[in-house]
Amino acid sequence: MGLPVAEWFVEQARRHGRFEIDVIDLKELSLPLFAERQHPRLQQYENDQQKAWGARVAGLDAFVFVTPEYNYSPAPSLLNALDYLYVEWHYKAAGFVSYGGLSGGIRAVQVAKQTLTTLKMVPIVEAVAIPFVAQAIDRAAGTFTAAGHHDTSAAQMLDELFRWTTALASLRGSS
Ligand SMILES: Cc1cc2nc3c(=O)[nH]c(=O)nc-3n(C[C@H](O)[C@H](O)[C@H](O)COP(=O)(O)O)c2cc1C
């Protein structure tokens, strides 16, 4: 369900107008399960995928992670993509668009926040949570129909993400 949800959010971000957007599809990126010899903090990357991933993340100032909830946790592909790098995540604000069943993915977001703070990221409070996501997806058309409050939550999250991204710029500059 991630792609239609992400496409909806990208449209919200375009409308918001304060960000240049790079959409990263982890399925397309297809990072293998992390098995590098060195801790990423050393930035001694030995394979081209890790080098390319590091360069891409280094070039970005803020993130919005779109994730389902699997067993009260974020998608393993997201945690794997986070584990690949360290310095490149530092001092970057992050918001979440989560989806799932009853919880709308909020438990997954709480779990992901622990990883983010370990990477010196700043996860923000404002978020979009989408419960019972399947009911809002048209599988044939591949589209997600948001409720009005989802649009409002997205706009509030983007406003706050912009504030944090601006405030953290001096720390990013010194890293
Ligand atoms: C293995 C598995 C575990 C799940 N665990 C949860 C859960 O803990 N909480 C929840 O709200 N939904 C849970 N769900 C429902 C998923 O969040 C929902 O099916 C979502 O659409 C999955 O995302 P995806 O379609 O992008 O894979 C689970 C689904 C699967 C397949």
The ligand as a Gaussian input file, in Angstrom:
#p B3LYP/6-31G(d) Opt

LIG

0 1
 C        3.214000      -9.313000       8.966000
 C        2.208000      -8.222000       9.199000
 C        2.114000      -7.646000      10.431000
 C        1.211000      -6.592000      10.652000
 N        1.171000      -5.996000      11.869000
 C        0.367000      -4.940000      12.054000
 C        0.382000      -4.257000      13.299000
 O        1.112000      -4.575000      14.204000
 N       -0.434000      -3.173000      13.438000
 C       -1.251000      -2.751000      12.425000
 O       -1.959000      -1.759000      12.613000
 N       -1.280000      -3.378000      11.238000
 C       -0.496000      -4.465000      11.030000
 N       -0.493000      -5.113000       9.822000
 C       -1.324000      -4.578000       8.756000
 C       -0.458000      -3.768000       7.798000
 O        0.008000      -2.580000       8.394000
 C       -1.227000      -3.435000       6.538000
 O       -1.584000      -4.671000       5.910000
 C       -0.414000      -2.597000       5.578000
 O       -1.169000      -2.387000       4.428000
 C        0.886000      -3.291000       5.196000
 O        1.662000      -2.402000       4.412000
 P        2.070000      -2.770000       2.923000
 O        0.763000      -3.023000       2.205000
 O        2.779000      -1.556000       2.427000
 O        2.930000      -3.997000       3.008000
 C        0.370000      -6.166000       9.597000
 C        0.466000      -6.788000       8.348000
 C        1.379000      -7.787000       8.153000
 C        1.486000      -8.415000       6.785000

